[in-house]
Amino acid sequence: MGQFLDTFKEVFHYLRQYKSRTFMTMFGIVWGTMTVILLLAFGVGVKRSMSKNMHGIGESIVIVWPGRTSKPFAGYGRDRAIRLTDEDTEMLRREIDGIKNISQEYSKWGVPVHLGDKINQPNISGIIPEYGPMRNIMPQPGGRWINNLDINDRRRVVFLGNRLKDFLFGEQVDAVGKHVYIGDIPFLVVGVLKKKTQNSSYRQRDRDRAFIPASTFAAIFGHRYISNFIYTMEDPRQNKAVEKRVFEVLGKKYKFDPTDTETLWIWDTTEADKFLFYFSLGFNIFMGLIGVITLVVGGIGLANIMYVVVQERTREIGIRRSIGAKRWHIMRQFIFESFIIIGISAILGFALAVLLIQIISLFPIEDIVGHPVLSIPVALISASILAIIGFLAGFFPARKASRLEVVDCLRY
């Protein structure tokens, strides 16, 4: 321990002796460290922002619409309309093991939703309780989502999108427990959508929609066939296998060719997740390379300075070797010195990066590029890169110093 402290004091003595050189060397490492952390933190922020925007519609969901046949099959001609019912979704739930959750969805336009003189004509959807969690539809405090009793009793209850609620009731009024009219029928408001980011939809943003129990929808509007259904999978990586089984099961019932992709129109959002994964991976690699190059430049500067230090202390090296210092003692001295410089610079770089991340997070840029996030993997990657650069920057000058001949050193 005493020997370590002596080495530490000796290193700081040399650093103080050449303040300007030490500052310039450390500045490069500080700047490189800060750059790596900021760029990788921005990469994490961009990924989270894109994921949040994409998953506003639901996480790893598949949306299926009935279409028309495009191939003759089993004696039936082409261009035959496929119509799906509630029973079909339950059949798919039973027969396809890979499906985790599934919900039918009715849809209707043109029916006014009104309160007093406030009239709107949003998309009205008839759904079951499973639909909400799959679509990331969360109620505001004090309200609730559609439940099984609403379905069983065909209750006239409605869940409003937050912007539709603001239009009908105003922003400051609590709508839960009050009534609105859908057509001429009063509906009790049981919940209002919690505000969310949603950059994609199929029909209308959830904030502008009205959701009622599927059984109530079918009874009031007389719809026999559903508009579409959505499902999630136990393992999203098996999306193609599950999709194939959907075509097979429905094809068997409705007598169409399971390879006829026109019979069902499918929007698989897991494909967007794959795109996001590879995009964010490429983005982070690109950002990381820029930061690493900046750090490497700083490391080259450190290595050059260490070579200069070796040259300046050649006579000292000779004296130490002559009184019994081993080669590894000399190497340890210079490697330790480079690690001291790297360590102090890294701490300063980390501190500045964290400060900048906190400042940048105050700006309203989350919906554009997201806020930078300092994650544990980012910190570990940065520390690993710094350790490698610090070792290499000190190793080669240290090896040169340890291989100097004692006589040449003393004669220098």
N, C-alpha and C positions, 0 to 999 in steps of 0.2 A: 504493500500500500504506500509506504514511504517512497519507494522508487517511482511509483506511478505519479505521485504528487510532485516529485522533483522533475520528472519529465514534463509534466503539465506546466509547471512554473517556467521551465526553460523554453518551452514552445511559446508561451505568452510573452516572454522576454524578447524573443526574436520578432514576434508579431508587432509589439509596441515599438521596437527599434526601427521598423520600416512601415510606418503608419500608412503612407500614401499607397505604397505597393499593396499592402494588405487590404486596404479599402477597395482599390480597383479590382483586386482578385475576388473579394467577397461580393462586390456589387454584381458581377456576372453571375455568380451562383444564386444570389438572392433573387435577381431578376428571372433567371431560369426556373427556379423553384416556384415562384409566384405564377409564372406563365403556365407551367405544367398543371398546377392545381386549379387555376382559373379556367383553363381550357377544358380540362376533364370535368370540372364541376359544371361548366356550361353544357357539356355533352350530356351529363346526367339530367340537368334541368330540361334540356330540349326533349329528351326521351320521355320524361315524366309528363311534360306538357302535351306532347303528341299523344301519349297513351291516354291521358285524361280526356282530351278532346275526342279521340276515337272511341273510347269506351263510354261516352255519354249516351250512346244508343244501346249499350249493353256490352258485356265482356264475353267474347268468344261465343256469340250467338249465331245461329243460322236461321234465316228467314226464307220461307218457302211459299210461293204463290202457285195456284193451279193454272195450267196453260192449256194448250191444244195439241193433239197428236200430230206428228208430221210423217209417220210411217204407218202403212197398213199392218195389222197384227190380228191373228186369230179370227180372221173373217171380218174384222171391222176395218172400215176405211180410214183415211187420214182426215185431219182437220176436225176431229171430234173433241168437243170441250170436256175438260176434266173438272168435276165439281166435288169439293171435299166437305165433309161434315164433322161435327164434334166427335162422332164415334171413330173417325179415322185417326185422330190424334191419340185417343186412348188405345187403339189397336197398335199404333207405332210404339207407344210407351211399353206395351206388353211384349211386343215381338222383337224389338231391337235393344239388345243389352247395352249398347254404347250410348244410348240417350239418357241423360241425367234428368232434365226437366223439359216439359213441352207444354205449350199453351196454344189453343186456337185463338183467333182474333177476328171478330166481326168489325166492319167498318161502314160508316155512312156519312155522306156529305149532304148539305143543303137543309138540314133541320135547324131552326134557330134555337140558340141557347140565350135566354134573355132574363133580365131582372129590371122591372120598371121600364124606363126608356132606353136601357142599354141592351142592344141586340147584337149577337155575333153568330156566325155560322161556322164553327170549327169542325174538325173531324171528330166524330163520336165513335168510340171504340168499345166493343163488348169483349170482355176478357175474364180470366179466372185468376185467383190469387197468385199462382205461380208466375204470372206474367210480370208483376212488379219487380221482384228481385232480379229476374233475368234481364230486364231492361234498365236496371239501375234507377228505378222510380222510387224515390224515398219521400215520405210525407214530412211536412214541417211539424215542429213540436205542437202538440195539442190535437193533431189529426191522426188519421189512420188510412191504411190502404184497404182495398176491397177484400173481404174475408169469405170463408166458406158459408157462413150463415146468410150472407147477402146472396150467394149463388143459390143455396137450397130454398130460400124463401122468396126468391125473385124480388128482392127489395129494390125500391126506387131510390137508390143512393148514387151519388156521383163523386168522383175524384177529379178535381180541376187542376189543370196546368197553372203554374204561378202567374203567368202573364194574363191568361184568360180570367183568373180570379181578380187580378188587379183592375182589369177592364170593367168587370161586372160590379165589384164591390168597392173598389178603391184600394190604394196601397195600405192604408192605416186601419182598415176594417178586418176583423177576424171573421172569415166566412164559414168556419166549421160550425155546424149546428143550424145554419140558415138554409133557406130553400132557394133554388133557381128553377126556372122552367125550361124543359127540353120539349120543344113544340108547345103543347098545351098541358103537359103533365108536370107537376111539381116533383122535384128531386131534392133529397136532403144531401147537403154537402158534408161528407165525412172526412175529407182530407184535401190538402193543397200540396202540390209538388214542391219539394225543397229545391231551391235554385241550383242548377247544375250546368256545366259546360257541355254543349252538344253541337258538334259541327257537321253531323250527318243525320239524315232521317229518311224515312220512306213514307210519304204522305205529308207529314207536318211535324214540326218540333213539338216535343212533349209539353213544353211550357204553354202551348196554345191549344191543347187537346182536352177533351172531356172523356173520362173513362167510367163505364158503368158495368155492372155484372153481365156476363155473357147470357145468362138465362133471362134476365130482364130485357136485354137487347132483343133476343129472339122472340120473346113474347110480345113486345111492343111493336116492333117493326116487321115481324112476320118473316124474318130471314131463316131459310132452311139451310143454306150453304154458308160456310165461313169464307172470309176474304183471303185469309192466309193463316199459317201457323209458324211459330218460332220454337226452336229447341236449343238446348245446350248439351254438351257431351261430357261423359266421364273423363275422357282423355282427348283434348282438342287435336292431338297429333294424329288421331284416327279419323279425322274429319272426312276423308275421301271414302274410307270403308263404310262409315255410317251413312254417308250420302248415297252410296251404291245400294245399301240395304233399304233406304227409304224408297228408291225407285223400284226395287224388287217387290217390296211389300205392297205398295200402292198399285204397282203394275199388275200384280196377281189379282187384286180385287177389281180393278177397273179395266182389265184386259187391254193393257198397252205394253209396248215393247220397253223393257227396263233400260235399254240403251238409247231410247228416244228422249233426248235432253230437252226437247221443246214441251214435253208434257208437264214439267214442273220448272218454274223459274226459281233459281236458288241464289241468294246473296249470303255468302259465307264470310263472316267478318274475321274468322281466324286467319284468312289469307292476308288481311290487313295487318294482323299481329305479326305474321312472318315478315312482311315488308318492313314493319317498324323495327323488328329485331335486327334485320340485316342492315337497314339504314342507320340505326343508332350505333351498331357495331362499326360500320365503315366511318361514320362521323367521329366516333370516339377515337378510332385508330388514327384518323387524319389529324384531329386536334392533338392527340398524344404525341404523334410524330413531330409536329411543330414545336411542342413544348420540350420534347427530348432533344431535338436539334439545338434549341436554345441552351439547354443544360449542358450538352456536349461541348458547345462552344465555350461555355464557362469553364468546363472541366479541362479543356485544352489550354485555356489561359492559366488555370491553376497548375497544370503540369509544367508549362513553360516557366512559371515563377519558381516552381520547385527545382527545376534544373538550374536556374540562376542561383537559388539558395545553395544547392550542392556545390556549385563552382565557388561561391563566396566563402563557403565554410570548408573548403578543401583542406586547409592547414589544420583546422580544428579536428577534422575527421582523422587526419594522420596522427595527431597527438593522442586522440582517444584510442586509436588502434594500437599505438605504441605502448600504451599503459595497460593493455589487456582487453579492450572492448572487442567483442566478437562481431562478425559481420551482421548477424541477425539483430544485434543491439543497434547498429547503425540504421538498418532497414526499419526497425521498429520506430526509431526516432522520427524519421521522415514520413513514414506512413501515418503515424499518430498525428504529426503536424498537419498533414493534409486533411485527416478526418476532423481535427479541431476546426479548421477553416470551413470545411463542408458543413459540420454540425451547427456552428454558430450561424452561418449563412442560411442553412435550411430552416432553423427556428425563426429567423427574421422573415424569410420568405413565406413560411406558413402563416405567421402572424399577420403579415400584410395581406396575404390572400384571403384569410378569414375576415379581416376588416373590410376589404373590398367587396367580398360576397355579401356581408351584412348591409353595406351601403347600397349595392346594386339591387338587393332584394326590396329596398324601399321604393324603387321606381315601378310604375304600373306596366311591366313588360311581360307579365306571366302569360297572357293570352297570345303573345306574339312568339317569344322564344323560350318562355318559362324562366323561372328564377334559378340561378346557379345553386347547386347543392353539393356541399362537401360531404361525401360519403366515405365510409370506412375503406372500401376497395380503392378509391381514389387516393386516400392517404397512404395506404400500404404500397400501392404501385409507385407513388412519388418517393416514398422512403427507400424502396428497393432500388430505384433508378439512381437516387443520390448515393446510396451505399456503394453501388457498382462503380459509379463515376469517381467517387472519393478514393476507392481502393486503387483503381487504375491510374488516377492522377498522381497518387503517391508512390505506387509500386515501382514504376519504371525509373523515376529519379532516385528512389531509395536503393534499387538494385545497382544503379550506376555508382552511387556513393559507396555501397558496401564492397564493390569490386575494385575500388581504387587501391593502388599499391601504397603501402605506408611510406616508403622512401620518396616516391613521387609527391605525396601529399606534404611531407615535411619540407621538401625542396620547393614547393609551389610559392 
